[in-house]
Amino acid sequence: MSIEKNKLDKIDIIIVSLISLYYYNLFYFISIWFYENAFEELSSIILLKKIILIIFYSGIIGGAFYGMRALYRNLGHLKTPITKENNYNTNFKCWILWYIFRPLQGGILSVVVFCLFKQGVLNLNLNDDSSLYFQIGLGFLIGFGSHEVMQKIEEVIKVLFAKSNTYKSTPLDKVNENKK
């Protein structure tokens, strides 16, 4: 009995269907929230909470958009290989957590990066970073490009928290300092 390498089993079909439904629901409910809430004028404290939610939801949409893109690209490669040697075999079972958590990662990263922009740790040199359209766009881009954003954050961490070469202490030195 020969098993075709490019065939999806029933579990893979169910997983792909559930992931697609998950992304559809994210888009649907976030779109409704945007329509009902995003463009109201509110007091400054409520506005800050709303901005954080807007950025978070924009990041989720960006991450979900990237996940959907990866899903259809993997399905496309699975069903239409370019050459016989280039036979793709995608196991959706092992990637399910990535598909589920990518939008959440995008939402959380977009809020963190926005806070870093607001505090000046990261700088874009823009005239109007308080524009709602800028915030929605920034959240989406961060959610979509989470991998690249994580690499940039790692660079910032290396710069901010680099080890000092001026004073090398050992645990014994720390114990002796505490005894004084």
BAFI-3210 file (N, C-alpha, C; in Angstrom, 3 decimals, decimal comma, padded with zeros to 6 digits):
// residues 180
n [1|2|3|4|5|6|7|8|9|10|11|12|13|14|15|16|17|18|19|20|21|22|23|24|25|26|27|28|29|30|31|32|33|34|35|36|37|38|39|40|41|42|43|44|45|46|47|48|49|50|51|52|53|54|55|56|57|58|59|60|61|62|63|64|65|66|67|68|69|70|71|72|73|74|75|76|77|78|79|80|81|82|83|84|85|86|87|88|89|90|91|92|93|94|95|96|97|98|99|100|101|102|103|104|105|106|107|108|109|110|111|112|113|114|115|116|117|118|119|120|121|122|123|124|125|126|127|128|129|130|131|132|133|134|135|136|137|138|139|140|141|142|143|144|145|146|147|148|149|150|151|152|153|154|155|156|157|158|159|160|161|162|163|164|165|166|167|168|169|170|171|172|173|174|175|176|177|178|179|180]
n.u [000,843|000,701|001,380|000,418|002,543|001,723|-000,812|-003,459|-004,390|-007,386|-007,316|-005,564|-007,111|-009,266|-007,881|-006,883|-009,326|-010,398|-008,458|-008,765|-011,402|-010,992|-009,300|-011,073|-013,082|-011,573|-011,031|-013,664|-014,891|-013,110|-013,267|-015,928|-015,704|-013,918|-015,540|-017,617|-016,334|-013,766|-013,481|-014,591|-014,836|-013,291|-012,651|-009,308|-008,123|-009,729|-009,371|-006,638|-006,695|-008,305|-006,672|-004,567|-005,985|-006,761|-004,274|-003,418|-005,437|-005,025|-002,494|-003,113|-004,722|-002,802|-001,012|-002,739|-003,341|-000,836|-000,577|-002,732|-001,809|000,500|-000,775|-002,309|-000,215|001,282|-000,630|-000,887|001,704|001,680|-000,235|000,486|003,288|006,379|008,337|008,923|010,892|010,707|008,864|006,494|005,659|003,507|002,948|000,326|-000,444|001,760|002,213|000,100|-000,050|001,535|-000,019|-002,213|-001,175|000,243|-001,293|-001,885|000,684|001,438|-000,350|000,399|003,108|002,792|001,681|003,751|005,907|004,788|004,668|007,433|008,110|006,683|008,038|010,487|012,540|012,676|012,803|011,085|011,014|008,717|006,179|003,523|002,721|000,552|-001,697|-004,634|-004,772|-002,084|-001,446|-003,081|-002,058|000,653|000,353|-000,712|001,428|003,467|002,311|002,119|004,802|006,094|008,294|010,546|010,386|010,868|013,553|014,665|014,033|015,635|018,136|017,996|017,844|020,368|021,953|020,995|021,304|023,947|026,843|029,012|032,395|034,058|033,996|034,368|032,698|032,545|030,486|031,393|032,559|030,250|028,964|030,777|030,593|028,002|028,268|029,529]
n.v [-001,179|002,086|005,277|008,470|011,246|013,887|014,118|015,157|014,049|013,116|014,319|016,476|017,983|018,668|020,193|022,324|023,410|024,212|026,081|027,983|028,786|029,861|032,088|033,509|034,154|035,769|037,980|038,792|039,439|041,345|043,275|044,096|045,189|047,317|048,829|049,596|050,867|052,090|054,702|056,655|059,639|060,099|060,402|061,102|058,959|056,736|056,823|056,147|053,466|052,503|053,007|051,241|048,821|049,057|048,953|046,440|044,758|045,363|044,308|041,619|041,159|041,558|039,442|037,260|037,569|037,060|034,397|033,207|033,616|031,994|029,557|029,197|029,272|027,012|025,029|025,465|024,818|022,179|021,060|021,814|021,145|022,342|020,848|017,291|016,493|018,410|017,860|018,621|018,129|018,858|018,927|019,588|019,100|019,376|022,079|023,437|024,906|027,116|028,363|029,058|030,711|032,744|035,124|036,154|036,591|038,598|040,641|041,153|041,844|044,160|046,001|046,165|047,135|049,556|050,895|051,079|052,812|055,099|055,767|056,430|054,603|053,144|054,669|056,483|058,928|060,534|062,879|062,846|060,652|060,060|059,684|057,900|056,245|055,761|054,265|051,990|050,990|050,581|048,643|046,528|046,045|045,262|042,970|041,412|041,176|039,774|038,051|039,426|041,687|040,594|039,915|042,488|043,462|041,767|042,764|045,343|044,637|043,492|045,761|047,496|045,969|045,098|043,359|044,672|045,537|046,679|045,988|042,954|040,679|038,069|035,443|035,097|037,590|039,166|038,114|038,827|041,631|042,043|041,347|043,463]
n.w [000,000|-000,956|000,261|-000,535|-000,601|-000,637|000,387|002,471|005,671|007,499|010,019|009,598|007,815|009,462|011,378|009,781|008,999|011,496|012,305|010,298|010,846|013,394|012,783|011,146|013,032|014,785|013,068|012,513|015,065|016,093|014,108|014,433|017,012|016,467|014,737|016,459|018,633|018,249|017,180|018,806|020,787|023,873|027,460|028,749|030,246|029,683|026,988|026,715|027,547|025,519|023,291|023,798|023,558|020,868|019,575|020,438|019,332|016,641|016,282|016,725|014,490|012,473|013,081|012,736|010,059|008,932|009,765|008,373|005,810|005,864|006,198|003,799|001,988|002,729|002,200|-000,527|-001,471|-000,783|-002,431|-005,026|-006,034|-007,380|-008,731|-009,070|-007,302|-005,404|-003,323|-001,065|002,353|004,638|008,016|009,750|012,317|014,017|013,889|014,962|017,392|016,782|014,807|016,372|018,430|017,137|016,363|018,955|019,946|018,157|018,942|021,637|021,296|019,738|021,541|023,447|021,872|021,045|023,522|023,991|021,902|022,695|025,038|024,066|023,763|021,445|018,261|015,774|014,541|013,753|012,786|013,741|015,842|017,319|015,899|015,168|012,957|012,436|014,725|014,444|012,032|012,770|014,793|013,249|011,429|013,195|014,312|012,001|011,205|013,308|013,801|012,781|014,376|016,889|016,546|016,375|018,921|020,428|019,651|020,790|023,485|023,837|023,547|025,583|027,911|028,084|029,174|031,616|031,282|033,076|035,795|037,096|038,896|041,297|042,688|045,315|045,862|045,943|048,198|050,179|049,962|050,900|053,565|054,724]
ca.u [000,000|001,516|000,747|000,861|003,189|001,065|-002,206|-003,829|-005,274|-008,604|-006,942|-005,034|-008,239|-009,994|-007,029|-006,902|-010,666|-010,527|-007,589|-009,436|-012,543|-010,402|-008,893|-012,287|-013,715|-010,753|-011,296|-015,047|-015,179|-012,294|-013,851|-017,126|-015,236|-013,419|-016,667|-018,421|-015,607|-012,443|-013,426|-015,323|-014,017|-013,478|-011,721|-007,930|-007,816|-010,428|-008,742|-005,399|-007,086|-008,806|-005,517|-003,881|-006,801|-006,673|-002,975|-003,434|-006,273|-004,363|-001,434|-003,754|-005,118|-001,573|-000,536|-003,684|-003,165|000,379|-000,886|-003,555|-000,904|001,307|-001,659|-002,615|001,037|001,597|-001,579|-000,537|002,898|001,315|-001,055|001,070|004,745|006,949|008,951|008,695|011,877|010,312|007,610|006,275|004,805|003,243|002,251|-000,376|-000,572|002,880|002,231|-001,180|000,169|002,034|-001,163|-003,094|-000,547|000,837|-002,027|-001,710|002,048|001,411|-001,048|001,219|004,288|002,439|001,532|005,081|006,684|004,186|005,153|008,840|008,108|006,200|009,058|011,692|013,554|012,720|012,480|010,714|011,096|007,494|005,539|002,267|002,568|-000,674|-002,793|-005,263|-004,414|-000,708|-001,453|-003,655|-001,072|001,821|-000,044|-000,815|002,769|004,191|001,715|002,457|006,240|006,519|009,620|011,528|010,301|011,571|014,991|015,014|013,981|016,849|019,236|017,839|018,199|021,829|022,536|020,602|021,722|025,258|027,665|030,045|033,741|034,865|034,083|033,919|032,560|032,202|029,506|032,067|032,669|028,925|028,729|031,645|030,029|026,809|028,649|030,044]
ca.v [000,000|003,293|006,492|009,668|012,190|015,186|014,007|015,532|013,089|013,728|015,191|017,714|018,738|019,230|021,243|023,472|024,005|024,896|027,264|028,970|029,298|030,679|033,367|034,209|034,720|036,902|039,119|039,212|040,094|042,556|044,264|044,632|046,050|048,543|049,596|050,151|051,543|052,663|056,083|057,539|060,542|059,762|061,053|060,690|057,651|055,738|056,866|055,380|052,055|052,191|052,977|049,970|047,777|049,220|048,456|044,997|044,117|045,513|043,303|040,308|041,058|041,365|038,083|036,336|037,708|036,322|032,984|032,771|033,594|030,783|028,416|028,956|028,963|025,608|024,225|025,617|024,018|020,781|020,595|022,133|021,231|022,832|019,682|016,067|016,460|019,422|017,335|019,144|017,372|019,720|018,277|020,660|018,746|019,898|023,543|024,004|025,939|028,312|029,017|029,602|031,758|033,823|036,379|036,671|037,116|039,867|041,629|041,519|042,570|045,499|046,855|046,382|048,015|050,886|051,490|051,429|054,023|056,229|056,126|056,870|053,553|052,988|055,971|056,506|060,313|060,886|064,111|062,600|059,242|059,894|059,441|056,595|055,454|055,323|053,230|050,781|050,489|050,082|047,375|045,505|045,720|044,520|041,639|040,698|040,919|039,455|037,437|040,488|042,550|039,887|040,066|043,861|043,560|041,112|043,724|046,390|044,037|043,357|047,093|048,035|045,151|044,514|043,150|045,676|044,976|047,429|045,331|041,565|040,192|036,660|035,301|035,277|039,050|039,665|037,704|039,672|042,995|042,043|041,218|044,764]
ca.w [000,000|-001,094|000,778|-001,238|000,307|-000,678|000,795|003,834|006,315|008,040|011,146|009,021|007,257|010,603|011,953|008,870|009,083|012,790|012,281|009,440|011,611|014,457|012,202|010,726|014,231|015,225|012,187|012,642|016,342|016,213|013,198|015,102|018,094|015,852|014,226|017,544|019,701|017,999|016,737|019,700|021,598|025,277|028,374|028,496|030,826|028,878|025,674|026,794|027,542|024,182|022,386|024,046|022,929|019,413|019,144|020,687|018,321|015,339|016,270|016,545|013,082|011,698|013,305|012,110|008,621|008,602|009,942|007,243|004,657|005,996|006,008|002,386|001,282|002,984|001,439|-001,939|-001,733|-000,610|-003,554|-006,330|-006,000|-008,625|-009,364|-008,303|-006,224|-004,440|-002,783|000,271|003,252|005,777|009,108|010,451|013,731|014,807|013,792|015,421|018,414|016,103|014,175|017,402|019,236|016,342|016,534|020,317|019,993|017,448|019,759|022,789|020,806|019,267|022,719|024,028|020,989|021,124|024,779|023,788|021,073|023,492|026,027|023,389|023,654|019,988|017,690|014,364|014,055|013,047|013,237|014,464|016,204|018,096|014,968|015,303|011,782|012,666|015,749|013,851|011,066|013,491|015,419|012,206|010,930|014,237|014,363|010,770|011,182|014,684|013,834|012,601|015,561|017,967|016,300|016,724|020,378|020,925|019,463|021,802|024,775|023,877|023,744|026,886|029,043|027,806|030,359|031,834|031,351|034,036|037,099|037,041|040,261|041,475|043,770|046,592|046,040|046,335|049,587|051,023|049,966|051,740|054,973|055,227]
c.u [000,885|000,735|001,300|001,399|002,432|-000,397|-002,394|-004,685|-006,444|-008,293|-006,411|-006,151|-009,046|-009,196|-007,053|-008,249|-010,842|-009,658|-008,228|-010,625|-012,076|-010,014|-010,104|-012,963|-012,902|-011,047|-012,703|-015,284|-014,342|-012,816|-015,095|-016,703|-014,719|-014,571|-017,435|-017,646|-014,415|-012,455|-014,277|-014,348|-014,343|-012,507|-010,335|-007,598|-008,483|-009,812|-007,445|-005,703|-007,549|-007,659|-004,763|-004,655|-006,731|-005,365|-002,907|-004,238|-005,671|-003,224|-001,980|-004,153|-003,887|-001,026|-001,439|-003,556|-001,925|000,142|-001,735|-002,708|-000,047|000,467|-001,926|-001,350|001,427|000,653|-001,273|000,676|002,578|000,608|-000,426|002,585|005,290|007,594|008,670|009,675|011,493|008,962|007,446|005,389|004,626|002,440|001,599|-000,516|000,562|002,938|001,002|-000,982|000,698|000,869|-002,092|-002,461|000,075|000,043|-001,864|-000,316|002,105|000,737|-000,208|002,450|003,947|002,258|002,897|005,898|006,117|004,646|006,616|008,984|007,723|007,236|010,378|012,802|013,756|012,244|012,175|010,856|009,889|006,905|004,332|002,104|001,321|-001,888|-003,331|-004,875|-002,982|-000,684|-002,018|-002,652|000,152|001,507|-000,124|000,566|003,577|003,637|002,083|003,927|006,806|007,931|010,713|011,551|011,026|013,086|015,450|015,011|015,208|018,068|019,190|018,242|019,716|022,505|022,235|021,201|023,046|026,042|028,751|031,398|034,584|035,023|033,509|033,884|032,203|031,143|030,131|032,252|031,341|028,612|029,531|031,130|028,832|027,128|029,094|028,959]
c.v [001,238|004,509|007,677|010,681|013,513|015,135|014,453|014,417|013,842|014,677|016,518|018,585|019,391|020,383|022,488|024,174|024,784|026,153|028,366|029,596|030,215|032,052|034,179|034,867|035,886|038,140|039,669|040,002|041,354|043,644|044,896|045,581|047,371|049,431|050,288|051,057|052,398|054,165|057,039|058,475|060,298|060,551|060,436|059,307|056,546|055,691|056,062|053,884|051,634|052,127|051,669|048,821|047,844|048,637|046,942|044,274|044,239|044,510|041,898|040,122|040,838|039,959|037,039|036,382|036,942|034,821|032,435|032,664|032,327|029,542|028,168|028,699|027,507|024,684|024,289|024,793|022,523|020,245|020,863|022,250|021,618|021,687|018,457|015,946|017,406|019,049|017,787|018,212|018,220|018,954|019,371|020,370|019,349|021,433|024,205|025,094|027,228|029,076|029,660|030,821|032,887|035,131|036,981|037,258|038,477|040,964|042,101|042,305|043,985|046,465|047,171|047,346|049,425|051,604|051,901|052,670|055,246|056,683|056,532|055,832|053,194|054,299|055,842|057,888|060,685|062,160|063,831|061,119|059,006|059,673|058,021|055,686|054,943|054,159|051,914|050,161|049,902|048,744|046,251|045,080|044,912|043,110|040,800|040,295|040,573|038,888|038,505|041,426|041,894|039,992|041,474|044,054|042,890|042,017|044,814|045,863|043,907|044,698|047,613|047,270|044,429|044,384|044,208|044,987|045,646|046,708|043,934|041,034|038,712|036,580|035,510|036,778|039,632|039,318|038,574|041,111|043,063|041,922|042,538|045,625]
c.w [000,000|-000,595|000,012|-000,256|000,398|-000,272|002,231|004,423|006,941|009,195|010,630|008,460|008,376|011,214|011,090|008,935|010,381|012,853|011,438|010,160|012,736|013,925|011,745|011,922|014,791|014,391|012,408|013,929|016,548|015,292|013,805|016,217|017,537|015,393|015,346|018,492|019,297|017,742|017,566|020,409|023,062|026,136|028,215|029,065|030,021|027,478|025,665|026,786|026,153|023,169|022,552|023,410|021,410|018,900|019,317|019,607|016,922|015,201|016,085|015,084|012,202|011,844|012,658|010,592|008,168|008,730|008,813|005,982|004,696|005,737|004,529|001,581|001,491|002,236|-000,053|-002,307|-001,664|-001,847|-004,918|-006,237|-007,371|-009,406|-008,508|-007,150|-005,091|-003,834|-001,339|001,067|004,508|006,805|009,959|011,944|014,566|014,782|014,401|016,465|017,797|015,481|015,205|018,083|018,432|016,459|017,923|020,501|019,299|018,250|020,929|022,358|020,362|020,433|023,322|023,168|020,998|022,391|024,654|022,902|021,903|024,519|025,392|023,311|022,187|019,387|016,210|013,738|013,193|013,621|014,123|014,747|017,061|017,203|015,144|014,139|011,890|013,651|015,223|012,875|011,735|014,158|014,411|011,721|011,938|014,351|013,162|010,756|012,546|014,753|013,715|013,805|016,732|017,785|016,683|018,242|020,993|020,770|020,526|023,176|024,901|024,117|025,146|028,061|028,783|029,106|030,423|031,951|032,427|035,362|036,969|038,459|040,243|042,568|045,152|046,894|046,505|047,786|050,529|051,089|050,896|053,224|055,562|055,746]
res [m|s|i|e|k|n|k|l|d|k|i|d|i|i|i|v|s|l|i|s|l|y|y|y|n|l|f|y|f|i|s|i|w|f|y|e|n|a|f|e|e|l|s|s|i|i|l|l|k|k|i|i|l|i|i|f|y|s|g|i|i|g|g|a|f|y|g|m|r|a|l|y|r|n|l|g|h|l|k|t|p|i|t|k|e|n|n|y|n|t|n|f|k|c|w|i|l|w|y|i|f|r|p|l|q|g|g|i|l|s|v|v|v|f|c|l|f|k|q|g|v|l|n|l|n|l|n|d|d|s|s|l|y|f|q|i|g|l|g|f|l|i|g|f|g|s|h|e|v|m|q|k|i|e|e|v|i|k|v|l|f|a|k|s|n|t|y|k|s|t|p|l|d|k|v|n|e|n|k|k]
***
